[in-house]
Amino acid sequence: MPRLYYIPNMTARIPTIDMDDAFTRIGNSHSILNNQTIIERHHRAYADATGIKEQFILTQNNLKQFKKLFGPPEFSYQSEYREYVWFQQFEGVHLALFTGEHGTAYEVVSDQTHEEFSQDSITGEIVARFLTDLTERLHHKDQ
């Protein structure tokens, strides 16, 4: 007679928290589009058909891809849509990645003021490298 083995569910349960708690955990953050370096890169790098495809890869719903790349999200919360959140560090810059039905957005978690962040080209260059690296990683996950 065959033996039956219990195999535990290997998917981690994602904590769902309320929106106020989510924003407390995220802290002070700035949308990367506020940074002039990112805006300038956006216009240069995404001006042709290949760039438009890369932009779509970065901004589509990346829930499955992020789970494969980064593991389970830190938490999720409900706004207009369910948001799943990951924290990542890249070259000393801390980022919050949000994805769900609405698509994907990125923010830099920082103590800088909005004005300081807008003028910080070093952070902008690091985030540009992060997005370039992430585009390649997401592209490889799709193949």
TIDODREN-910059 format. One record per residue (C-alpha): residue number from 1; chain; x, z, y. Coordinates in pm, 1 decimal, padded with zeros to 6 digits. Each point is the difference from the previous one (the first is absolute). Layout:
rec lumlo NUM&lose A&X X&Z Z&Y Y
...
This chain:
rec lumlo 1&lose A&X 00000.0&Z 00000.0&Y 00000.0
rec lumlo 2&lose A&X 00147.8&Z -00093.1&Y 00342.2
rec lumlo 3&lose A&X 00083.4&Z 00275.5&Y 00245.3
rec lumlo 4&lose A&X -00156.8&Z 00001.6&Y 00342.1
rec lumlo 5&lose A&X 00222.3&Z 00086.9&Y 00293.7
rec lumlo 6&lose A&X -00113.1&Z 00103.4&Y 00342.7
rec lumlo 7&lose A&X 00168.6&Z -00211.7&Y 00265.7
rec lumlo 8&lose A&X -00038.7&Z 00156.4&Y 00344.8
rec lumlo 9&lose A&X -00111.7&Z -00215.7&Y 00290.3
rec lumlo 10&lose A&X 00325.9&Z -00095.5&Y 00174.1
rec lumlo 11&lose A&X -00158.6&Z -00086.9&Y 00333.0
rec lumlo 12&lose A&X 00044.3&Z 00279.8&Y 00249.7
rec lumlo 13&lose A&X -00310.1&Z 00121.7&Y 00178.3
rec lumlo 14&lose A&X 00023.5&Z -00087.9&Y 00368.4
rec lumlo 15&lose A&X -00095.3&Z 00292.0&Y 00222.3
rec lumlo 16&lose A&X -00281.0&Z -00091.6&Y 00238.7
rec lumlo 17&lose A&X 00010.4&Z 00194.1&Y 00324.2
rec lumlo 18&lose A&X -00203.6&Z -00010.1&Y 00318.7
rec lumlo 19&lose A&X 00109.6&Z -00213.6&Y 00293.2
rec lumlo 20&lose A&X 00109.8&Z 00291.1&Y 00220.8
rec lumlo 21&lose A&X 00225.4&Z 00132.8&Y -00275.9
rec lumlo 22&lose A&X 00138.4&Z -00352.1&Y -00056.9
rec lumlo 23&lose A&X 00099.1&Z -00037.1&Y 00364.7
rec lumlo 24&lose A&X 00150.7&Z 00349.1&Y 00000.0
rec lumlo 25&lose A&X 00215.1&Z -00094.0&Y -00299.4
rec lumlo 26&lose A&X 00103.1&Z -00331.7&Y 00153.9
rec lumlo 27&lose A&X 00091.0&Z 00163.0&Y 00330.2
rec lumlo 28&lose A&X 00109.1&Z -00186.0&Y 00310.3
rec lumlo 29&lose A&X 00027.7&Z -00366.9&Y -00086.8
rec lumlo 30&lose A&X 00014.3&Z -00333.8&Y 00176.0
rec lumlo 31&lose A&X -00127.8&Z -00333.2&Y -00116.9
rec lumlo 32&lose A&X 00298.9&Z -00224.4&Y -00057.8
rec lumlo 33&lose A&X -00161.9&Z -00268.9&Y 00212.2
rec lumlo 34&lose A&X 00061.7&Z 00223.4&Y 00301.6
rec lumlo 35&lose A&X 00371.5&Z -00061.8&Y -00036.6
rec lumlo 36&lose A&X 00119.8&Z -00303.6&Y 00197.4
rec lumlo 37&lose A&X 00258.0&Z -00091.0&Y -00262.2
rec lumlo 38&lose A&X -00271.3&Z -00032.4&Y -00262.0
rec lumlo 39&lose A&X -00218.4&Z -00206.1&Y 00231.7
rec lumlo 40&lose A&X 00290.0&Z -00234.6&Y 00072.4
rec lumlo 41&lose A&X 00087.7&Z -00028.0&Y -00369.8
rec lumlo 42&lose A&X -00364.6&Z -00061.6&Y -00080.5
rec lumlo 43&lose A&X -00013.6&Z -00304.1&Y 00226.4
rec lumlo 44&lose A&X 00329.1&Z -00143.8&Y -00130.1
rec lumlo 45&lose A&X -00028.0&Z 00072.2&Y -00371.3
rec lumlo 46&lose A&X -00368.3&Z -00071.1&Y -00052.5
rec lumlo 47&lose A&X -00028.8&Z -00324.1&Y 00196.8
rec lumlo 48&lose A&X 00005.4&Z -00240.7&Y -00298.0
rec lumlo 49&lose A&X -00199.6&Z -00033.6&Y -00324.8
rec lumlo 50&lose A&X 00245.0&Z 00212.1&Y -00201.5
rec lumlo 51&lose A&X -00010.1&Z 00272.4&Y 00263.8
rec lumlo 52&lose A&X -00379.0&Z 00001.1&Y 00006.3
rec lumlo 53&lose A&X -00002.0&Z 00047.2&Y -00379.3
rec lumlo 54&lose A&X 00248.1&Z 00289.2&Y 00036.0
rec lumlo 55&lose A&X -00215.1&Z 00157.5&Y 00268.8
rec lumlo 56&lose A&X -00302.3&Z -00022.5&Y -00231.6
rec lumlo 57&lose A&X 00197.5&Z 00163.2&Y -00283.9
rec lumlo 58&lose A&X 00089.8&Z 00290.3&Y 00231.1
rec lumlo 59&lose A&X -00351.3&Z 00051.9&Y 00136.5
rec lumlo 60&lose A&X -00232.2&Z -00065.5&Y -00296.6
rec lumlo 61&lose A&X -00138.1&Z 00281.0&Y -00216.9
rec lumlo 62&lose A&X 00322.5&Z 00112.1&Y -00174.5
rec lumlo 63&lose A&X -00138.1&Z 00292.3&Y -00199.9
rec lumlo 64&lose A&X 00109.0&Z -00130.6&Y -00341.2
rec lumlo 65&lose A&X 00334.4&Z -00126.4&Y 00129.3
rec lumlo 66&lose A&X 00083.9&Z 00325.8&Y 00181.7
rec lumlo 67&lose A&X -00086.8&Z 00203.8&Y -00309.7
rec lumlo 68&lose A&X 00248.2&Z -00212.3&Y -00197.2
rec lumlo 69&lose A&X 00268.8&Z 00022.2&Y 00268.5
rec lumlo 70&lose A&X -00041.1&Z 00357.3&Y 00123.8
rec lumlo 71&lose A&X -00203.6&Z 00182.9&Y -00263.7
rec lumlo 72&lose A&X -00328.4&Z 00173.6&Y 00074.9
rec lumlo 73&lose A&X -00093.5&Z 00052.3&Y 00366.2
rec lumlo 74&lose A&X 00050.0&Z 00336.0&Y 00168.7
rec lumlo 75&lose A&X -00373.2&Z 00020.6&Y 00070.2
rec lumlo 76&lose A&X -00303.3&Z -00200.8&Y 00103.3
rec lumlo 77&lose A&X -00265.6&Z 00059.5&Y 00262.9
rec lumlo 78&lose A&X -00324.2&Z -00163.1&Y 00103.7
rec lumlo 79&lose A&X -00034.6&Z -00161.8&Y 00340.7
rec lumlo 80&lose A&X -00200.4&Z -00319.9&Y 00034.8
rec lumlo 81&lose A&X 00177.9&Z -00095.8&Y -00323.8
rec lumlo 82&lose A&X 00186.4&Z 00205.2&Y -00258.6
rec lumlo 83&lose A&X 00365.6&Z 00023.4&Y 00108.9
rec lumlo 84&lose A&X 00288.3&Z 00068.8&Y -00240.1
rec lumlo 85&lose A&X 00317.9&Z 00139.2&Y 00156.6
rec lumlo 86&lose A&X 00366.3&Z -00008.5&Y -00104.6
rec lumlo 87&lose A&X 00294.3&Z 00146.5&Y 00189.0
rec lumlo 88&lose A&X 00322.7&Z -00197.1&Y -00018.6
rec lumlo 89&lose A&X 00342.6&Z 00043.8&Y 00154.1
rec lumlo 90&lose A&X 00217.1&Z -00301.6&Y 00077.4
rec lumlo 91&lose A&X 00339.8&Z 00029.1&Y 00169.7
rec lumlo 92&lose A&X -00099.3&Z 00334.5&Y 00150.3
rec lumlo 93&lose A&X -00337.0&Z -00118.5&Y 00136.2
rec lumlo 94&lose A&X -00310.2&Z 00168.6&Y -00142.5
rec lumlo 95&lose A&X -00300.6&Z -00223.6&Y -00053.4
rec lumlo 96&lose A&X -00361.3&Z 00050.9&Y -00100.5
rec lumlo 97&lose A&X -00149.0&Z -00290.8&Y -00196.6
rec lumlo 98&lose A&X -00379.3&Z -00034.9&Y -00006.7
rec lumlo 99&lose A&X -00184.7&Z -00236.9&Y -00232.7
rec lumlo 100&lose A&X -00348.9&Z -00054.9&Y -00133.9
rec lumlo 101&lose A&X -00288.9&Z -00240.9&Y 00033.9
rec lumlo 102&lose A&X 00076.6&Z -00052.2&Y 00369.8
rec lumlo 103&lose A&X 00353.9&Z -00122.5&Y -00075.5
rec lumlo 104&lose A&X 00337.1&Z 00162.7&Y 00064.9
rec lumlo 105&lose A&X 00143.4&Z 00161.7&Y 00313.3
rec lumlo 106&lose A&X 00333.2&Z 00170.3&Y 00073.1
rec lumlo 107&lose A&X 00087.2&Z 00279.7&Y 00239.7
rec lumlo 108&lose A&X 00325.7&Z 00168.4&Y 00094.2
rec lumlo 109&lose A&X -00021.0&Z 00379.2&Y -00023.3
rec lumlo 110&lose A&X 00200.2&Z 00134.0&Y 00291.7
rec lumlo 111&lose A&X 00016.0&Z 00267.8&Y 00267.1
rec lumlo 112&lose A&X 00062.5&Z -00268.4&Y 00263.2
rec lumlo 113&lose A&X -00247.9&Z -00058.5&Y 00277.7
rec lumlo 114&lose A&X -00177.6&Z -00334.0&Y 00009.2
rec lumlo 115&lose A&X 00229.9&Z -00113.3&Y 00283.3
rec lumlo 116&lose A&X 00317.8&Z 00106.4&Y -00184.2
rec lumlo 117&lose A&X -00117.8&Z -00175.0&Y -00314.2
rec lumlo 118&lose A&X -00082.3&Z -00321.4&Y 00187.4
rec lumlo 119&lose A&X 00354.7&Z -00011.6&Y 00138.6
rec lumlo 120&lose A&X 00180.8&Z 00093.8&Y -00323.4
rec lumlo 121&lose A&X 00145.8&Z -00328.7&Y -00121.4
rec lumlo 122&lose A&X 00208.6&Z 00169.5&Y -00273.1
rec lumlo 123&lose A&X -00312.3&Z 00133.1&Y -00169.5
rec lumlo 124&lose A&X -00159.8&Z -00340.9&Y 00044.0
rec lumlo 125&lose A&X 00288.9&Z -00173.9&Y -00172.7
rec lumlo 126&lose A&X -00015.8&Z 00248.1&Y -00289.2
rec lumlo 127&lose A&X -00373.9&Z -00053.7&Y -00038.5
rec lumlo 128&lose A&X 00053.1&Z -00377.3&Y 00010.3
rec lumlo 129&lose A&X 00248.8&Z 00036.0&Y -00287.0
rec lumlo 130&lose A&X -00246.7&Z 00220.3&Y -00188.5
rec lumlo 131&lose A&X -00276.2&Z -00259.7&Y 00036.8
rec lumlo 132&lose A&X 00233.7&Z -00280.1&Y -00107.1
rec lumlo 133&lose A&X 00109.5&Z 00200.0&Y -00305.7
rec lumlo 134&lose A&X -00359.3&Z 00094.4&Y -00080.7
rec lumlo 135&lose A&X -00114.3&Z -00362.6&Y 00029.7
rec lumlo 136&lose A&X 00259.4&Z -00101.4&Y -00258.5
rec lumlo 137&lose A&X -00093.3&Z 00288.0&Y -00230.5
rec lumlo 138&lose A&X -00372.1&Z -00078.8&Y 00026.7
rec lumlo 139&lose A&X 00067.5&Z -00369.0&Y -00057.0
rec lumlo 140&lose A&X 00192.3&Z 00079.5&Y -00319.5
rec lumlo 141&lose A&X -00279.6&Z 00230.9&Y -00121.8
rec lumlo 142&lose A&X -00247.6&Z -00291.0&Y 00026.2
rec lumlo 143&lose A&X 00207.0&Z -00224.1&Y -00226.5
